[in-house]
């Protein structure tokens, strides 16, 4: 799998296994915004440090080389001109990460809820039911988790059937 196979301006959910052997529905969640077929894009996620959480956002040209990566599921195509809005929206909760009940999955769902809202008549995330999207992603992740644990290459790409792509 290569960066050239990803959709430019595509927004993807990243899933990572946490244990070997993988545990059903137990993933680390993140987002990846693909900008260029050669230079990659931006990986967004939060990580636990001690008893708290910190943002771990940054550019990457090696999203497929991420440790314990299950794969990428495309959930949106970001319209040209909305890249900065996307970045600001994803970073909205960066200073509020240490509230009770926060996890990487909860953070991701909060961000996705913001992306469902219209800005200047444009909606980035067109999935109407985040619970159904979460189930779709978990089912896909569970089906591919053992391949990730066994380091089977290439890592799978999928497109959500719920997000109007």
VENWO-V468115 format. One record per residue. N is the residue number from 1. SS is DSSP state (hx for helix, st for strand, lp for the rest). PHI is phi in whole degrees, -180 to 180 (* if undefined). Layout:
n=N ss=SS phi=PHI
n=N ss=SS phi=PHI
This chain:
n=1 ss=lp phi=*
n=2 ss=lp phi=-133
n=3 ss=hx phi=-59
n=4 ss=hx phi=-64
n=5 ss=hx phi=-85
n=6 ss=lp phi=-88
n=7 ss=lp phi=-81
n=8 ss=lp phi=-60
n=9 ss=lp phi=69
n=10 ss=st phi=-82
n=11 ss=st phi=-107
n=12 ss=st phi=-123
n=13 ss=st phi=-87
n=14 ss=st phi=-103
n=15 ss=st phi=-121
n=16 ss=st phi=-131
n=17 ss=st phi=-75
n=18 ss=lp phi=-108
n=19 ss=lp phi=-141
n=20 ss=lp phi=-126
n=21 ss=lp phi=-74
n=22 ss=lp phi=-62
n=23 ss=lp phi=-105
n=24 ss=lp phi=-51
n=25 ss=lp phi=63
n=26 ss=lp phi=-111
n=27 ss=st phi=-131
n=28 ss=st phi=-93
n=29 ss=st phi=-112
n=30 ss=st phi=-155
n=31 ss=st phi=-125
n=32 ss=st phi=-137
n=33 ss=st phi=-110
n=34 ss=st phi=-88
n=35 ss=st phi=-108
n=36 ss=st phi=-151
n=37 ss=lp phi=-65
n=38 ss=lp phi=-105
n=39 ss=lp phi=-104
n=40 ss=st phi=86
n=41 ss=st phi=-162
n=42 ss=st phi=-121
n=43 ss=st phi=-97
n=44 ss=st phi=-120
n=45 ss=lp phi=-165
n=46 ss=st phi=-119
n=47 ss=st phi=-128
n=48 ss=st phi=-84
n=49 ss=st phi=-131
n=50 ss=lp phi=65
n=51 ss=lp phi=-98
n=52 ss=st phi=-124
n=53 ss=st phi=-121
n=54 ss=st phi=-133
n=55 ss=st phi=-70
n=56 ss=lp phi=-129
n=57 ss=lp phi=-89
n=58 ss=st phi=174
n=59 ss=st phi=-69
n=60 ss=st phi=-151
n=61 ss=lp phi=-109
n=62 ss=lp phi=-126
n=63 ss=hx phi=-59
n=64 ss=hx phi=-75
n=65 ss=hx phi=-96
n=66 ss=lp phi=-61
n=67 ss=lp phi=-61
n=68 ss=lp phi=66
n=69 ss=st phi=-64
n=70 ss=st phi=-81
n=71 ss=st phi=168
n=72 ss=st phi=-125
n=73 ss=st phi=-121
n=74 ss=st phi=-75
n=75 ss=st phi=-122
n=76 ss=st phi=-160
n=77 ss=st phi=-116
n=78 ss=lp phi=-83
n=79 ss=lp phi=-62
n=80 ss=lp phi=-55
n=81 ss=lp phi=94
n=82 ss=lp phi=-108
n=83 ss=hx phi=-63
n=84 ss=hx phi=-67
n=85 ss=hx phi=-61
n=86 ss=hx phi=-59
n=87 ss=hx phi=-59
n=88 ss=hx phi=-62
n=89 ss=hx phi=-64
n=90 ss=hx phi=-63
n=91 ss=lp phi=-87
n=92 ss=lp phi=-51
n=93 ss=lp phi=-95
n=94 ss=lp phi=-58
n=95 ss=lp phi=-95
n=96 ss=lp phi=-124
n=97 ss=lp phi=-80
n=98 ss=lp phi=-104
n=99 ss=lp phi=-106
n=100 ss=lp phi=-58
n=101 ss=lp phi=87
n=102 ss=lp phi=-72
n=103 ss=lp phi=-142
n=104 ss=hx phi=-63
n=105 ss=hx phi=-69
n=106 ss=hx phi=-62
n=107 ss=hx phi=-56
n=108 ss=hx phi=-60
n=109 ss=hx phi=-67
n=110 ss=hx phi=-62
n=111 ss=hx phi=-63
n=112 ss=hx phi=-62
n=113 ss=hx phi=-61
n=114 ss=hx phi=-66
n=115 ss=hx phi=-74
n=116 ss=lp phi=-79
n=117 ss=lp phi=-85
n=118 ss=lp phi=-77
n=119 ss=st phi=-127
n=120 ss=lp phi=53
n=121 ss=lp phi=79
n=122 ss=st phi=-112
n=123 ss=lp phi=-110
n=124 ss=lp phi=-80
n=125 ss=lp phi=-102
n=126 ss=lp phi=-99
n=127 ss=lp phi=-75
n=128 ss=lp phi=-87
n=129 ss=lp phi=-128
n=130 ss=hx phi=-69
n=131 ss=hx phi=-63
n=132 ss=hx phi=-68
n=133 ss=hx phi=-63
n=134 ss=hx phi=-57
n=135 ss=hx phi=-63
n=136 ss=hx phi=-59
n=137 ss=hx phi=-66
n=138 ss=hx phi=-62
n=139 ss=hx phi=-61
n=140 ss=hx phi=-64
n=141 ss=hx phi=-63
n=142 ss=hx phi=-62
n=143 ss=hx phi=-69
n=144 ss=hx phi=-113
n=145 ss=hx phi=-64
n=146 ss=hx phi=-67
n=147 ss=hx phi=-62
n=148 ss=hx phi=-66
n=149 ss=hx phi=-62
n=150 ss=lp phi=-91
n=151 ss=lp phi=57
n=152 ss=lp phi=-71
n=153 ss=lp phi=-115
n=154 ss=lp phi=-77
n=155 ss=lp phi=-72
n=156 ss=st phi=-77
n=157 ss=st phi=-113
n=158 ss=st phi=-142
n=159 ss=st phi=-125
n=160 ss=lp phi=-60
n=161 ss=lp phi=-86
n=162 ss=lp phi=-106
n=163 ss=lp phi=-108
n=164 ss=lp phi=67
n=165 ss=lp phi=-95
